[in-house]
Amino acid sequence: MKNTANTTGSARVVHPIEQESFRRLRSRLDTSHFPPLTRAVVERVIHSAADLDYARDLVTDEESLVRGHAALHAGAPVVVDVEMVAAGITRRETVCRLKDAKSAAGLTRSAHAIRLAYEQVGPGALWVIGCAPTALEELLLLDARPALVIGLPVGFVGAVESKEALRASGLPAVSNVSEKGGSAVASAALNALLYHPAAPAAAERPEEIK
């Protein structure tokens, strides 16, 4: 499955409601101390979930975000684990192989979909996992050499452990510590990089990008 909506590179028009939402967010939380791309990711994730705790829960690395941002804007493939993540990424084509995947003994459909996606895109992709911990676990078994992994699966079983394993892997990543996560916040993290200008230092605030 591919999501091909709004991939023409047209300027993004920011709705006044979104501008006001970010204004209120910043009135309640000082994000000015974050580096530019970290700030963009933190703010957009918080905006997507209306959850200020993500400022403490998210684990990011600015250098990894800079490299992932560059790869994204250079056209690297974007792979998602479920269609709900793809639906949230409206300005970039994505790859989702869940419809083609099958479960087997010791292998979930989500994990199989990751295998199929890797066979399709190879190394250097950005991986956005917002639903299934088993998808993230499978990715860590592959020699995917990702540009960036946004690993934010949600749930009480396996989510925390899979994100711990992602951080321990040393791969360039965005993750969080708690059981929280989900498709909306995972796509928001990717969108933060999409909406940020190609030169990271050019602007720090997502709603200022026209």
C-alpha positions as CSV (number, residue, x, y, z in Angstrom):
1,M,0.0,0.0,0.0
2,K,1.3,3.5,-0.8
3,N,-0.1,6.8,0.3
4,T,0.5,9.3,-2.5
5,A,-1.5,12.3,-1.3
6,N,0.0,15.8,-1.5
7,T,3.4,14.7,-2.7
8,T,3.8,17.5,-5.3
9,G,5.9,19.8,-3.0
10,S,3.3,22.6,-2.9
11,A,3.6,25.1,-0.1
12,R,1.9,24.0,3.1
13,V,-0.9,26.4,4.3
14,V,-1.2,26.4,8.1
15,H,-4.7,26.8,9.4
16,P,-5.3,29.5,12.1
17,I,-6.5,26.8,14.5
18,E,-3.1,25.0,14.3
19,Q,-1.3,28.3,14.8
20,E,-3.4,29.0,17.9
21,S,-2.9,25.5,19.1
22,F,0.9,25.9,19.0
23,R,0.7,29.3,20.6
24,R,-1.2,27.8,23.6
25,L,1.2,24.8,23.7
26,R,4.1,27.2,24.1
27,S,2.3,29.3,26.7
28,R,2.1,26.1,28.9
29,L,5.5,24.6,28.0
30,D,8.8,26.3,27.3
31,T,10.4,24.4,24.4
32,S,13.0,27.1,23.5
33,H,15.8,25.1,25.1
34,F,15.5,22.2,22.6
35,P,17.6,22.2,19.5
36,P,15.6,23.0,16.3
37,L,14.6,19.6,15.0
38,T,14.2,18.1,18.5
39,R,11.9,21.1,19.3
40,A,9.9,20.5,16.1
41,V,9.4,16.8,16.9
42,V,8.5,17.4,20.5
43,E,6.1,20.1,19.8
44,R,4.3,18.3,16.9
45,V,4.0,15.1,18.9
46,I,2.6,17.0,21.9
47,H,0.2,18.8,19.5
48,S,-1.0,15.5,18.0
49,A,-1.8,14.0,21.4
50,A,-2.5,17.1,23.6
51,D,-0.2,15.5,26.1
52,L,2.6,17.7,27.5
53,D,4.2,14.7,29.2
54,Y,5.8,13.8,25.9
55,A,8.3,16.6,26.5
56,R,9.8,14.3,29.2
57,D,8.8,11.0,27.7
58,L,10.4,11.3,24.2
59,V,14.0,10.3,23.6
60,T,15.6,12.1,20.6
61,D,19.1,12.9,19.4
62,E,19.5,16.1,17.3
63,E,22.3,14.7,15.2
64,S,20.2,11.7,14.3
65,L,17.3,14.0,13.4
66,V,19.5,16.2,11.2
67,R,20.7,13.1,9.3
68,G,17.2,11.7,9.0
69,H,15.8,15.1,8.0
70,A,18.4,15.4,5.2
71,A,17.6,11.8,4.0
72,L,13.9,12.5,4.0
73,H,14.2,15.7,2.0
74,A,16.6,14.0,-0.4
75,G,13.8,11.5,-1.2
76,A,14.6,8.5,1.0
77,P,11.7,6.0,1.2
78,V,9.3,6.2,4.2
79,V,8.1,2.9,5.5
80,V,5.2,2.6,8.0
81,D,3.9,-0.3,9.9
82,V,0.1,0.3,9.6
83,E,-2.1,2.3,7.3
84,M,-3.2,4.6,10.1
85,V,0.4,5.9,10.2
86,A,0.4,6.3,6.5
87,A,-2.9,8.2,6.7
88,G,-1.3,10.7,9.0
89,I,1.6,11.4,6.6
90,T,-0.2,13.4,3.9
91,R,2.6,15.1,2.1
92,R,4.8,12.1,1.3
93,E,4.5,8.7,-0.4
94,T,4.8,5.9,2.1
95,V,5.2,2.1,1.9
96,C,3.0,-0.2,4.0
97,R,3.0,-3.9,3.3
98,L,0.6,-5.0,6.0
99,K,-2.1,-6.0,3.5
100,D,0.4,-8.4,1.8
101,A,1.6,-9.9,5.0
102,K,0.7,-13.2,6.6
103,S,1.1,-14.5,10.1
104,A,2.9,-17.8,10.9
105,A,4.3,-19.6,13.9
106,G,6.4,-17.1,15.8
107,L,5.8,-14.3,13.2
108,T,3.0,-11.7,13.4
109,R,1.6,-10.1,10.3
110,S,3.1,-6.8,11.4
111,A,6.6,-8.4,11.6
112,H,6.1,-10.1,8.2
113,A,5.1,-6.7,6.7
114,I,8.4,-5.2,7.9
115,R,10.3,-8.0,6.1
116,L,8.3,-7.4,2.9
117,A,8.9,-3.7,3.1
118,Y,12.6,-4.2,3.6
119,E,12.8,-6.4,0.6
120,Q,11.1,-3.6,-1.4
121,V,13.1,-0.6,-0.2
122,G,16.4,-1.9,1.1
123,P,18.8,0.1,3.3
124,G,18.6,3.9,3.9
125,A,14.8,4.3,4.5
126,L,13.0,6.1,7.3
127,W,10.9,3.7,9.3
128,V,7.8,4.9,11.2
129,I,6.3,2.4,13.6
130,G,3.4,3.6,15.7
131,C,1.3,0.5,16.3
132,A,3.0,-2.9,16.6
133,P,5.9,-3.6,19.0
134,T,6.6,-6.8,16.9
135,A,7.1,-4.6,13.8
136,L,9.8,-2.7,15.7
137,E,11.3,-5.9,17.0
138,E,11.5,-7.4,13.5
139,L,13.1,-4.2,12.1
140,L,15.9,-4.6,14.7
141,L,16.6,-8.1,13.4
142,L,17.3,-6.8,9.9
143,D,20.3,-5.2,8.5
144,A,18.2,-2.2,7.5
145,R,20.8,0.5,8.0
146,P,18.0,3.1,8.4
147,A,18.3,6.8,7.9
148,L,16.0,7.1,11.0
149,V,13.6,4.9,13.0
150,I,10.6,6.6,14.6
151,G,9.7,3.9,17.0
152,L,6.6,4.8,19.0
153,P,4.5,1.7,19.2
154,V,1.8,1.7,21.9
155,G,0.6,-0.9,24.3
156,F,1.1,-2.7,27.6
157,V,2.7,-5.8,26.0
158,G,6.1,-5.4,24.3
159,A,5.9,-1.6,23.6
160,V,8.3,-0.5,26.4
161,E,10.6,-3.4,25.7
162,S,10.8,-2.9,22.0
163,K,11.6,0.8,22.4
164,E,14.3,0.0,25.0
165,A,15.8,-2.4,22.4
166,L,15.7,0.3,19.8
167,R,17.6,2.7,22.0
168,A,20.1,-0.1,22.9
169,S,20.7,-0.8,19.2
170,G,22.4,2.4,18.6
171,L,20.4,3.1,15.5
172,P,19.4,6.7,14.8
173,A,16.0,6.9,16.4
174,V,13.1,8.7,18.0
175,S,11.4,6.7,20.8
176,N,9.7,7.2,24.1
177,V,10.1,5.6,27.5
178,S,6.5,4.8,28.5
179,E,3.8,2.5,27.1
180,K,2.3,5.5,25.3
181,G,2.6,6.0,21.5
182,G,0.4,5.2,18.6
183,S,-0.1,6.0,14.9
184,A,-1.0,9.7,15.5
185,V,2.2,10.5,17.4
186,A,4.4,8.5,15.1
187,S,3.1,10.2,12.0
188,A,3.4,13.5,13.8
189,A,7.1,12.9,14.5
190,L,7.7,12.3,10.8
191,N,5.6,15.3,9.8
192,A,7.7,17.5,12.0
193,L,10.7,16.6,9.8
194,L,8.7,17.0,6.6
195,Y,7.4,20.4,7.5
196,H,10.7,21.7,8.7
197,P,12.7,23.6,6.0
198,A,15.4,21.8,4.1
199,A,18.0,23.9,5.9
200,P,17.3,23.0,9.6
201,A,18.5,26.2,11.1
202,A,16.2,28.3,8.8
203,A,13.2,28.2,11.2
204,E,12.4,26.6,14.5
205,R,8.6,26.7,14.6
206,P,6.4,24.4,12.6
207,E,3.6,26.9,12.1
208,E,6.0,29.4,10.7
209,I,6.6,27.2,7.6
210,K,4.4,28.5,4.8
